[in-house]
């Protein structure tokens, strides 16, 4: 049972990222949609930063190398695949909606 837990958790997170990316693609173009896309894409970095802040508050010890190292490593390792899982479906749905509406920015019509 414990061997399947990490894989099923990762699959669940990937499915959630793709689902949210698709959902964001159906929103109309606005500043709110842009903000949601940026925040959701940066979520792994923001969560690692929050984990560091709560660890410092809990232990009352600040170690700069550990703090920034943990944030940098997890930000660099987790943000690119997470962004791909979000932005690829988002852009596919957004482009599909543009094609359906007859909007083609590449040829200027």
NORSULUR-V118846 format. One record per pair of residues at least 4 apart in sequence whose ideal C-beta (glycine too) atoms are under 8 Angstrom apart, sorted by the first residue. I is the first residue (numbers start at 1). J is the second residue. Records with the same first field share a line. If there is no record, write none. Layout:
I = J + J
This chain:
1 = 5
4 = 8
5 = 9
6 = 10
7 = 11
8 = 12
9 = 13
10 = 14
11 = 15
12 = 16
13 = 17
14 = 18 + 85
15 = 19
16 = 20
17 = 21 + 82 + 85 + 86
18 = 22 + 85 + 86 + 89
19 = 23
20 = 24 + 40 + 86
21 = 25 + 40 + 85 + 86 + 87 + 88 + 89 + 90 + 93
22 = 26 + 89 + 90 + 93
23 = 27
24 = 33 + 36 + 37 + 40 + 86 + 90
25 = 89 + 90 + 91 + 92 + 93 + 94 + 96 + 97
26 = 93 + 97
27 = 32 + 33 + 36
28 = 33
29 = 33
30 = 34
31 = 35
32 = 36
33 = 37
34 = 38
35 = 39
36 = 40
37 = 41 + 86 + 87 + 90
38 = 42
39 = 43 + 46
40 = 86
41 = 79 + 82 + 83 + 86 + 87
42 = 46 + 79
43 = 47 + 82
44 = 48 + 74 + 75 + 78 + 79 + 82
45 = 49 + 71 + 74 + 75 + 78 + 79
46 = 50
47 = 51
48 = 52 + 70 + 71 + 74 + 75 + 78
49 = 53 + 71 + 75
50 = 54
51 = 55 + 70
52 = 56 + 67 + 70 + 71
53 = 57
54 = 58
55 = 59
56 = 60 + 61 + 62 + 67
62 = 67
63 = 67
64 = 68
65 = 69
66 = 70
67 = 71
68 = 72
69 = 73
70 = 74
71 = 75
72 = 76
73 = 77
74 = 78
75 = 79
76 = 80
78 = 82
79 = 83
80 = 84
81 = 85
82 = 86
83 = 87
84 = 88
85 = 89
86 = 90
87 = 91
88 = 92
89 = 93
90 = 94
91 = 95
92 = 96
93 = 97
94 = 98
95 = 99
96 = 100
97 = 101
98 = 103 + 104 + 105
99 = 103 + 104
102 = 109
103 = 109
104 = 108 + 109
